[in-house]
């Protein structure tokens, strides 16, 4: 049994007649102790899929899925109370902007204890001791006086460490990290990534790592999913994906990195932008930007095919 | 480095300082040395990158160079003319030669103005051209940066991030500047769009002979686009030299850590050096070397004496123990 199994996840916004599909028939699988990377440009539906898994899509948005199973339980088919007991405890999430995701009105200690109070209530003394222990675990020196600090008294890296402490407070089995280091400097980013991977390894939890930074994903993740305009376009191990990409979009993303332009001056770029709500092309969503597009691509939407761990959504995959 | 050629640099900065005084309690005041004793030269058609983490003074440097902010002391020469000796009139003329592109294209364009007005505004303020003449120039510039002519009457919200950054580039180039200060021009953009904008900047440089001061925290972009690079830490230059020299063999411990912290797709390339701790507050800089608290090589010497930028191995490095460190590494 997989830790997380998502089948045909679709998230729609807007009116019923003319919905906008932010996430379109996405399938994801994740086992215990695995790190799954999700990459894509802004607007590709990475964050919305994560929020849907957490149950954080609010009313006008509609979440549908054939299956959204966590440890064998379908999250969309249990009642709200049961679901709330799982999210925050067994599934936890770290958000992109540490500075804005902490509540400025409460101390760090209060916000850590809040999670414990909901999911693992204990005496106040015990919970405080646990909060101190958590801050120590995420590498904050001198944790006891730090419990009394407010978020504005912390730096970006420190705030993200506190966010991580809150996320791991109840020993989650699945941690969703949505661009955990995007707002941070590179040296701090390296520290935070090391910390996350170390915690993941130690507790053997599953982790979904969402980022637009291809290199970061390449270094941290085992299995990688590439998303474009709400759809999964390619799945494979980090090694396969980054060294022998099969989808033209993945290949174009990698080639547009300055790191790959050694020896030539101009960078390979992908013309155009991710299609928005009103300019979705028919057929393959990449066809207006794809240099290999044929008439078939313009009319017929390709399917995601291939063995379970190496799939491509393209009529004419590269290297085949 | 730049000094070897005989050309007059288009931009030269000597002993540039910018200090801010901030209140610390009721009566006490503290000084933040945002830019501290910076020296560099930039030739026409070349790109100088300034890299460093947030709070290291990159953006303050951009503000001082574009005359948005006054330096506390030091000298800035544009084409050999000292900026700080100039009269108000002369400065106005010089200002046209130095333009800036800001980081966030969503914040730097006025949402109530049409594209044509935004790009034409520098001409309206600084020249006596008539309306139709201005329009002609704006349209020529729009074609040059890859914006379609029908965009002239559209508002900024109708454009994507990459197109907005093209608008910002067009506006910066309207007065035919010699120097363009680009303050993180691509950090708000996606990788595929980032490549488009970087290509545009490089094409324009070849065509117009522009000199760029390219401020960025993204080292892979810098490695690709810059001729020379300055690494800053807490307001000071810690390493300065040719991009290839520095990226292939960084000498200052901070540069080494910075390069080692940048993720690369090719996993084997990177050695792991991890910095402990974070940037100290600029309000209470330690005595001696500003980097000592995070440096793996620091010794008692480092907390007593402030390192100066000195020539070492075809570049300039500010480190007291640079010789010992590189000896142990070899």
Interface residues (C-beta under 8 A of the other chain):
Chain A: X41 X42 X155 X156 X157 X158 X185 X186 X187 X188 X189 X190 X191 X193 X194 X212 X213 X214 X215 X216 X218 X219 X242 X252 X253 X254 X256 X257 X258 X259 X260 X261 X265 X266 X267 X268 X269 X270 X271 X273 X274
Chain B: X53 X54 X160 X162 X190 X191 X192 X193 X194 X195 X196 X198 X199 X202 X217 X219 X220 X221 X223 X224 X225 X257 X258 X260 X261 X262 X263 X264 X265 X266 X267 X270 X274 X275 X276 X278 X279
